[in-house]
């Protein structure tokens, strides 16, 4: 199931989200076509085991690796989820707080993976941990929101309205299923990082959101 649109997405200009999308495409294209200076661009991404050797020195690599992606599908998929689920969150907490929220979720996802995963020598790249955090926050803030979803199975296609909590439940189920059933050394996807990012999103949004902020369904 592919999310297409939040039925009540705000009309306000999503400044932080557009900045994040621009940076992701900029870093991806620059890296793909060799337009970057390797002095500041890591060649392969953040390697978890390096965090324990030099925690402070790895900070720039972690940050930059949030904006690197393995391929067009990885990049476009993440940005689609960001656009669909991020707009209402940014509108609720303001662009600056959303940017802090997004970066915090991604960084915590990388750090958490470094501590809890048995696979520490494979480079990590991508915004998936941060996007997972966006889904976690969305579940807390807008559980009853209606998501226009492209459902497809073999040759069958249809666009359905799916409650956010239902869509995200199936998303969580798939992440957990993949994590427990697929050996982490046999996949390029850091499923554990997604789950950690999701939990981080729930925690961080509570820290950033004002208790008096009005929420809509």
Backbone as CSV, one residue per row, in Angstrom:
resi,resn,N_x,N_y,N_z,CA_x,CA_y,CA_z,C_x,C_y,C_z
1,UNK,0.851,-1.194,0.000,0.000,0.000,0.000,0.886,1.242,0.000
2,UNK,0.616,2.125,-0.927,1.444,3.315,-1.085,0.649,4.559,-0.702
3,UNK,1.107,5.329,0.293,0.366,6.536,0.688,0.488,7.614,-0.382
4,UNK,-0.641,8.264,-0.673,-0.654,9.297,-1.707,-0.906,10.687,-1.143
5,UNK,-1.788,10.776,-0.138,-2.168,12.104,0.334,-2.905,11.993,1.662
6,UNK,-2.622,12.934,2.544,-3.444,13.126,3.738,-4.656,13.944,3.298
7,UNK,-5.849,13.421,3.560,-7.051,14.072,3.056,-7.203,15.499,3.584
8,UNK,-6.648,15.786,4.764,-6.749,17.120,5.335,-5.385,17.803,5.442
9,UNK,-4.519,17.533,4.497,-3.201,18.162,4.511,-3.351,19.676,4.497
10,UNK,-2.635,20.403,5.356,-2.766,21.859,5.430,-2.291,22.542,4.159
11,UNK,-2.827,23.721,3.911,-2.450,24.482,2.730,-1.232,25.363,2.974
12,UNK,-0.768,25.448,4.207,0.385,26.284,4.512,1.645,25.759,3.818
13,UNK,2.535,26.679,3.494,3.782,26.332,2.821,4.669,25.524,3.771
14,UNK,4.963,24.244,3.457,5.756,23.395,4.365,7.249,23.660,4.204
15,UNK,7.705,24.741,4.793,9.065,25.220,4.575,10.114,24.184,4.955
16,UNK,10.001,23.606,6.147,11.003,22.647,6.616,11.024,21.398,5.739
17,UNK,9.850,20.914,5.385,9.781,19.696,4.567,10.392,19.921,3.194
18,UNK,10.092,21.051,2.572,10.677,21.339,1.263,12.195,21.495,1.357
19,UNK,12.681,22.076,2.451,14.128,22.192,2.649,14.751,20.808,2.777
20,UNK,14.130,19.930,3.551,14.643,18.568,3.728,14.651,17.817,2.398
21,UNK,13.562,17.939,1.645,13.491,17.255,0.350,14.580,17.777,-0.593
22,UNK,14.745,19.096,-0.622,15.787,19.683,-1.472,17.171,19.147,-1.098
23,UNK,17.477,19.112,0.200,18.794,18.643,0.637,19.011,17.174,0.293
24,UNK,17.967,16.368,0.450,18.095,14.950,0.110,18.390,14.756,-1.367
25,UNK,17.686,15.472,-2.221,17.937,15.351,-3.657,19.298,15.945,-4.024
26,UNK,19.659,17.052,-3.372,20.955,17.675,-3.651,22.102,16.726,-3.333
27,UNK,22.072,16.148,-2.131,23.152,15.238,-1.740,23.157,13.979,-2.606
28,UNK,21.973,13.468,-2.937,21.917,12.258,-3.749,22.494,12.500,-5.139
29,UNK,22.049,13.575,-5.773,22.520,13.870,-7.125,24.005,14.227,-7.118
30,UNK,24.426,15.004,-6.119,25.835,15.398,-6.042,26.731,14.180,-5.872
31,UNK,26.297,13.249,-5.021,27.092,12.042,-4.781,27.060,11.114,-5.992
32,UNK,25.897,10.983,-6.608,25.743,10.073,-7.741,26.600,10.498,-8.927
33,UNK,26.695,11.811,-9.141,27.424,12.302,-10.309,28.793,12.886,-9.951
34,UNK,29.250,12.606,-8.726,30.596,13.001,-8.341,30.813,14.492,-8.261
35,UNK,29.799,15.240,-7.804,29.904,16.695,-7.751,30.317,17.205,-6.381
36,UNK,30.556,16.295,-5.426,30.834,16.697,-4.050,32.314,16.623,-3.726
37,UNK,32.665,17.337,-2.680,34.035,17.303,-2.165,34.128,16.170,-1.139
38,UNK,34.920,15.141,-1.424,35.003,13.983,-0.531,35.559,14.342,0.838
39,UNK,36.078,15.542,0.984,36.593,15.960,2.290,35.470,16.063,3.313
40,UNK,34.253,16.399,2.837,33.140,16.483,3.789,32.050,15.449,3.514
41,UNK,32.096,14.789,2.365,31.074,13.806,2.033,31.606,12.395,2.273
42,UNK,31.043,11.645,3.222,31.502,10.268,3.426,31.219,9.438,2.178
43,UNK,32.138,8.547,1.846,32.009,7.787,0.608,30.937,6.715,0.700
44,UNK,30.675,6.193,1.890,29.742,5.072,1.976,28.705,5.213,3.078
45,UNK,28.785,6.258,3.882,27.816,6.426,4.954,28.393,6.155,6.324
46,UNK,27.530,6.193,7.319,27.917,6.005,8.718,28.073,4.524,9.038
47,UNK,29.223,4.165,9.591,29.492,2.783,9.993,29.334,2.687,11.511
48,UNK,28.367,1.900,12.015,28.066,1.872,13.448,29.260,1.636,14.353
49,UNK,30.153,0.733,13.987,31.277,0.426,14.868,32.215,1.620,15.043
50,UNK,32.193,2.554,14.092,33.048,3.728,14.204,32.575,4.671,15.309
51,UNK,31.297,4.572,15.670,30.756,5.443,16.716,31.466,5.211,18.040
52,UNK,31.829,3.970,18.324,32.456,3.630,19.599,33.952,3.979,19.619
53,UNK,34.533,4.177,18.454,35.937,4.547,18.374,36.117,6.062,18.532
54,UNK,35.183,6.822,17.955,35.314,8.279,17.982,33.926,8.914,17.925
55,UNK,33.198,8.918,19.052,31.810,9.408,19.045,31.674,10.844,18.538
56,UNK,32.519,11.746,19.005,32.413,13.147,18.596,32.744,13.303,17.119
57,UNK,33.776,12.623,16.691,34.195,12.730,15.297,33.191,12.179,14.310
58,UNK,32.302,11.281,14.770,31.304,10.684,13.879,30.055,11.539,13.718
59,UNK,29.940,12.594,14.518,28.737,13.433,14.465,28.460,13.979,13.056
60,UNK,29.454,14.567,12.353,29.170,15.068,10.998,28.783,13.947,10.029
61,UNK,29.412,12.776,10.177,29.100,11.659,9.285,27.668,11.184,9.484
62,UNK,27.225,11.110,10.735,25.842,10.718,11.017,24.878,11.709,10.375
63,UNK,25.145,12.989,10.549,24.250,14.022,10.028,24.169,13.957,8.511
64,UNK,25.307,13.862,7.852,25.320,13.830,6.390,24.690,12.541,5.872
65,UNK,24.911,11.428,6.581,24.378,10.147,6.128,22.857,10.120,6.122
66,UNK,22.232,11.006,6.921,20.773,11.116,6.895,20.264,11.600,5.537
67,UNK,21.134,12.240,4.774,20.729,12.819,3.499,21.292,12.045,2.306
68,UNK,21.881,10.877,2.568,22.387,10.026,1.494,21.429,8.859,1.283
69,UNK,21.304,8.403,0.032,20.411,7.285,-0.252,21.075,6.319,-1.219
70,UNK,20.631,5.063,-1.147,21.257,4.019,-1.946,20.820,4.039,-3.403
71,UNK,19.645,4.581,-3.684,19.155,4.602,-5.056,17.927,5.486,-5.168
72,UNK,17.435,5.627,-6.410,16.288,6.495,-6.648,15.044,6.018,-5.891
73,UNK,14.820,4.698,-5.870,13.656,4.167,-5.172,13.696,4.468,-3.688
74,UNK,14.864,4.300,-3.085,15.072,4.589,-1.665,14.769,6.058,-1.373
75,UNK,15.291,6.932,-2.211,15.118,8.367,-2.025,13.663,8.800,-2.226
76,UNK,13.073,8.427,-3.349,11.721,8.881,-3.673,10.707,8.318,-2.689
77,UNK,10.884,7.048,-2.290,9.977,6.457,-1.312,10.000,7.204,0.005
78,UNK,11.184,7.512,0.494,11.290,8.250,1.754,10.686,9.637,1.653
79,UNK,10.946,10.324,0.559,10.426,11.685,0.415,8.907,11.699,0.247
80,UNK,8.360,10.662,-0.379,6.905,10.563,-0.495,6.273,10.432,0.890
81,UNK,6.816,9.553,1.729,6.295,9.382,3.086,6.441,10.677,3.884
82,UNK,7.562,11.362,3.708,7.772,12.628,4.404,6.710,13.646,4.007
83,UNK,6.424,13.732,2.703,5.465,14.705,2.214,4.049,14.392,2.708
84,UNK,3.670,13.127,2.651,2.312,12.741,3.036,2.077,12.897,4.533
85,UNK,3.036,12.429,5.348,2.822,12.386,6.793,3.460,13.561,7.547
86,UNK,4.319,14.308,6.877,5.030,15.364,7.590,4.342,16.713,7.629
87,UNK,3.526,17.007,6.611,2.953,18.349,6.495,2.151,18.777,7.718
88,UNK,1.267,17.908,8.179,0.405,18.290,9.305,1.206,18.424,10.599
89,UNK,2.259,17.634,10.715,3.101,17.744,11.913,3.836,19.074,11.919
90,UNK,4.426,19.436,10.771,5.112,20.732,10.683,4.138,21.874,10.944
91,UNK,2.942,21.767,10.402,1.936,22.802,10.596,1.555,22.942,12.070
92,UNK,1.613,21.838,12.799,1.215,21.832,14.204,2.300,22.403,15.114
93,UNK,3.573,22.077,14.836,4.640,22.444,15.786,5.550,23.552,15.277
94,UNK,5.444,23.983,14.032,6.198,25.022,13.321,7.451,24.447,12.649
95,UNK,7.943,25.096,11.592,9.047,24.542,10.796,10.342,24.295,11.577
96,UNK,10.720,25.207,12.468,11.976,25.032,13.209,11.917,23.789,14.086
97,UNK,10.820,23.654,14.824,10.671,22.474,15.681,10.602,21.193,14.850
98,UNK,9.976,21.283,13.679,9.891,20.083,12.844,11.275,19.672,12.364
99,UNK,12.089,20.632,11.981,13.444,20.310,11.537,14.235,19.662,12.666
100,UNK,14.118,20.208,13.882,14.779,19.614,15.045,14.261,18.199,15.274
101,UNK,12.942,18.039,15.202,12.307,16.731,15.383,12.844,15.723,14.371
102,UNK,12.876,16.111,13.113,13.307,15.219,12.031,14.756,14.764,12.235
103,UNK,15.625,15.710,12.492,17.036,15.376,12.688,17.237,14.514,13.923
104,UNK,16.511,14.828,14.999,16.637,14.051,16.229,16.243,12.603,15.999
105,UNK,15.145,12.379,15.281,14.694,11.010,15.012,15.736,10.244,14.186
106,UNK,16.266,10.887,13.157,17.264,10.224,12.329,18.532,9.905,13.081
107,UNK,19.018,10.853,13.859,20.248,10.644,14.631,20.056,9.557,15.682
108,UNK,18.927,9.591,16.392,18.654,8.566,17.405,18.503,7.186,16.770
109,UNK,17.960,7.144,15.577,17.843,5.875,14.862,19.217,5.283,14.580
110,UNK,20.144,6.102,14.088,21.504,5.635,13.808,22.220,5.199,15.083
111,UNK,22.113,6.019,16.120,22.792,5.705,17.376,22.203,4.445,18.004
112,UNK,20.873,4.355,18.028,20.233,3.174,18.586,20.616,1.917,17.839
113,UNK,20.669,1.998,16.520,21.094,0.839,15.724,22.516,0.437,16.085
114,UNK,23.370,1.415,16.298,24.760,1.132,16.637,24.870,0.330,17.939
115,UNK,24.002,0.633,18.891,24.065,-0.028,20.191,23.392,-1.402,20.182
116,UNK,22.285,-1.529,19.475,21.460,-2.731,19.624,21.570,-3.738,18.488
117,UNK,22.154,-3.352,17.374,22.276,-4.289,16.259,23.554,-5.113,16.374
118,UNK,23.472,-6.351,15.913,24.660,-7.209,15.868,25.513,-6.898,14.645
119,UNK,24.946,-6.156,13.701,25.663,-5.815,12.463,26.181,-4.391,12.591
120,UNK,27.470,-4.249,12.814,28.029,-2.925,13.086,29.044,-2.466,12.046
121,UNK,29.284,-3.293,11.021,30.321,-2.941,10.053,29.778,-2.613,8.665
122,UNK,28.451,-2.494,8.547,27.831,-2.164,7.268,27.393,-0.701,7.293
123,UNK,27.781,0.086,6.301,27.422,1.517,6.287,25.915,1.741,6.274
124,UNK,25.488,2.757,6.990,24.083,3.149,7.022,23.909,4.477,6.290
125,UNK,22.928,4.535,5.413,22.579,5.788,4.752,21.058,5.877,4.665
126,UNK,20.557,7.097,4.572,19.147,7.271,4.294,18.356,7.932,5.401
127,UNK,17.194,8.418,4.997,16.314,9.141,5.906,15.281,8.236,6.550
128,UNK,15.383,6.923,6.352,14.327,6.014,6.803,14.075,6.094,8.301
129,UNK,15.127,6.233,9.103,14.932,6.352,10.546,14.157,7.609,10.901
130,UNK,14.491,8.715,10.243,13.780,9.973,10.480,12.335,9.883,9.999
131,UNK,12.107,9.254,8.834,10.762,9.083,8.304,9.939,8.195,9.233
132,UNK,10.559,7.170,9.787,9.867,6.315,10.754,9.438,7.126,11.971
133,UNK,10.282,8.068,12.376,9.922,8.955,13.473,8.715,9.815,13.135
134,UNK,8.637,10.267,11.887,7.479,11.039,11.432,6.204,10.195,11.550
135,UNK,6.280,8.929,11.183,5.119,8.045,11.299,4.720,7.844,12.758
136,UNK,5.725,7.711,13.630,5.425,7.566,15.051,4.698,8.776,15.600
137,UNK,5.171,9.964,15.236,4.526,11.201,15.694,3.127,11.335,15.106
138,UNK,2.986,10.980,13.840,1.687,11.088,13.176,0.660,10.187,13.850
139,UNK,1.086,8.985,14.237,0.181,8.060,14.922,-0.340,8.657,16.219
140,UNK,0.521,9.362,16.938,0.128,9.982,18.201,-0.768,11.198,17.973
141,UNK,-0.445,12.004,16.979,-1.139,13.272,16.777,-2.428,13.151,15.968
142,UNK,-2.416,12.298,14.943,-3.553,12.234,14.016,-3.966,10.787,13.729
143,UNK,-4.272,10.011,14.731,-4.550,8.581,14.506,-5.762,8.310,13.613
144,UNK,-6.740,9.229,13.600,-7.965,8.996,12.834,-7.959,9.690,11.479
145,UNK,-6.860,10.322,11.129,-6.777,10.992,9.824,-6.956,9.980,8.700
146,UNK,-7.531,10.440,7.591,-7.763,9.575,6.439,-6.637,9.759,5.419
147,UNK,-6.003,8.655,5.072,-4.903,8.667,4.111,-5.368,8.048,2.804
148,UNK,-5.265,8.806,1.718,-5.553,8.229,0.409,-4.407,7.290,0.053
149,UNK,-4.743,6.030,-0.165,-3.734,4.984,-0.307,-3.928,4.227,-1.615
150,UNK,-2.840,4.054,-2.342,-2.880,3.234,-3.549,-2.672,1.780,-3.147
151,UNK,-3.714,0.993,-3.306,-3.627,-0.435,-2.989,-3.451,-1.197,-4.293
152,UNK,-2.467,-2.080,-4.332,-2.255,-2.854,-5.551,-1.867,-4.284,-5.204
153,UNK,-2.381,-5.186,-6.017,-2.077,-6.611,-5.840,-2.101,-7.262,-7.218
154,UNK,-0.946,-7.676,-7.680,-0.779,-8.238,-9.021,-1.300,-7.210,-10.032
155,UNK,-2.478,-7.461,-10.682,-2.994,-6.530,-11.685,-4.146,-5.676,-11.151
156,UNK,-4.394,-5.758,-9.853,-5.499,-5.003,-9.268,-4.976,-3.720,-8.628
157,UNK,-5.595,-2.580,-8.985,-5.218,-1.298,-8.414,-6.476,-0.580,-7.937
158,UNK,-6.351,0.105,-6.816,-7.478,0.885,-6.322,-6.961,1.927,-5.341
159,UNK,-7.651,3.061,-5.254,-7.298,4.098,-4.287,-8.329,4.065,-3.164
160,UNK,-7.859,3.869,-1.952,-8.723,3.717,-0.798,-8.435,4.797,0.232
161,UNK,-9.450,5.078,1.053,-9.243,5.916,2.227,-8.948,5.000,3.400
162,UNK,-7.781,5.196,4.002,-7.355,4.331,5.092,-7.094,5.161,6.339
163,UNK,-7.714,4.836,7.474,-7.386,5.552,8.714,-5.892,5.441,9.006
164,UNK,-5.325,6.516,9.478,-3.877,6.548,9.705,-3.423,5.439,10.638
165,UNK,-4.187,5.173,11.712,-3.745,4.159,12.666,-3.735,2.768,12.029
166,UNK,-4.632,2.527,11.056,-4.651,1.240,10.363,-3.435,1.127,9.452
167,UNK,-3.198,2.191,8.673,-2.046,2.162,7.761,-0.747,1.970,8.530
168,UNK,-0.573,2.735,9.599,0.681,2.674,10.351,0.798,1.347,11.093
169,UNK,-0.328,0.758,11.517,-0.285,-0.561,12.142,0.312,-1.580,11.175
170,UNK,-0.177,-1.571,9.931,0.355,-2.516,8.948,1.826,-2.213,8.645
171,UNK,2.184,-0.942,8.640,3.589,-0.573,8.437,4.460,-1.132,9.561
172,UNK,4.028,-0.962,10.817,4.787,-1.480,11.957,4.880,-3.000,11.879
173,UNK,3.752,-3.630,11.567,3.733,-5.095,11.461,4.786,-5.573,10.469
174,UNK,4.876,-4.909,9.319,5.837,-5.316,8.301,7.276,-5.103,8.785
175,UNK,7.526,-3.995,9.470,8.878,-3.735,9.972,9.303,-4.810,10.970
176,UNK,8.394,-5.140,11.894,8.707,-6.156,12.905,8.882,-7.518,12.253
177,UNK,7.971,-7.864,11.340,8.056,-9.149,10.646,9.378,-9.276,9.899
178,UNK,9.738,-8.228,9.174,10.984,-8.262,8.410,12.190,-8.363,9.335
179,UNK,12.141,-7.640,10.444,13.277,-7.642,11.370,13.508,-9.021,11.982
180,UNK,12.433,-9.697,12.376,12.589,-10.991,13.057,12.755,-12.148,12.082
181,UNK,12.378,-11.964,10.816,12.399,-13.091,9.886,13.534,-13.038,8.876
182,UNK,14.106,-11.854,8.675,15.176,-11.714,7.690,16.495,-11.469,8.403
183,UNK,17.482,-12.307,8.136,18.804,-12.120,8.742,19.352,-10.775,8.326
184,UNK,19.809,-9.996,9.302,20.231,-8.628,9.013,21.449,-8.568,8.091
185,UNK,22.222,-9.635,8.047,23.384,-9.653,7.161,22.990,-9.974,5.726
186,UNK,21.712,-10.341,5.507,21.266,-10.729,4.168,20.395,-9.662,3.517
187,UNK,20.309,-8.518,4.119,19.481,-7.449,3.572,20.215,-6.125,3.667
188,UNK,19.876,-5.219,2.763,20.455,-3.878,2.801,19.584,-2.913,3.579
189,UNK,18.516,-3.413,4.154,17.572,-2.562,4.877,17.763,-2.732,6.380
190,UNK,17.963,-1.607,7.089,18.175,-1.642,8.543,16.819,-1.578,9.249
191,UNK,16.123,-2.709,9.291,14.782,-2.742,9.879,14.790,-2.267,11.326
192,UNK,15.810,-2.659,12.086,15.888,-2.243,13.484,15.979,-0.727,13.589
193,UNK,16.699,-0.100,12.692,16.797,1.356,12.690,15.446,2.010,12.472
194,UNK,14.604,1.396,11.635,13.261,1.925,11.417,12.451,1.885,12.714
195,UNK,12.517,0.763,13.403,11.746,0.610,14.640,12.228,1.578,15.719
196,UNK,13.531,1.758,15.806,14.078,2.699,16.791,13.661,4.127,16.441
197,UNK,13.705,4.472,15.151,13.275,5.794,14.717,11.809,6.033,15.031
198,UNK,10.975,5.005,14.860,9.546,5.119,15.157,9.314,5.455,16.630
199,UNK,9.978,4.725,17.512,9.853,4.983,18.953,10.395,6.370,19.289
200,UNK,11.513,6.742,18.656,12.088,8.068,18.891,11.107,9.167,18.513
201,UNK,10.380,8.967,17.409,9.406,9.965,16.982,8.315,10.186,18.010
202,UNK,7.846,9.105,18.624,6.812,9.216,19.654,7.325,9.998,20.850
203,UNK,8.556,9.712,21.252,9.134,10.381,22.423,9.423,11.850,22.128
204,UNK,10.082,12.115,21.004,10.515,13.478,20.687,9.328,14.401,20.460
205,UNK,8.257,13.900,19.842,7.114,14.782,19.579,6.457,15.217,20.890
206,UNK,6.484,14.379,21.896,5.945,14.776,23.198,6.799,15.882,23.828
207,UNK,8.091,15.865,23.566,8.983,16.874,24.128,8.848,18.213,23.420
208,UNK,8.502,18.192,22.134,8.461,19.420,21.341,7.077,20.045,21.248
209,UNK,6.044,19.240,21.378,4.686,19.745,21.202,4.180,20.391,22.478
210,UNK,3.587,21.558,22.338,2.982,22.231,23.480,1.753,21.453,23.945
211,UNK,1.569,21.278,25.269,0.381,20.568,25.780,-0.931,21.212,25.360
212,UNK,-0.878,22.525,25.036,-2.093,23.247,24.696,-2.344,23.288,23.199
213,UNK,-1.443,22.676,22.405,-1.600,22.703,20.974,-2.832,21.920,20.548
214,UNK,-3.671,22.559,19.743,-4.883,21.894,19.275,-4.543,20.885,18.201
215,UNK,-5.118,19.676,18.310,-4.910,18.631,17.324,-6.228,18.365,16.617
216,UNK,-6.134,18.018,15.355,-7.324,17.702,14.571,-7.227,16.267,14.076
217,UNK,-8.365,15.675,13.815,-8.381,14.317,13.265,-8.488,14.366,11.759
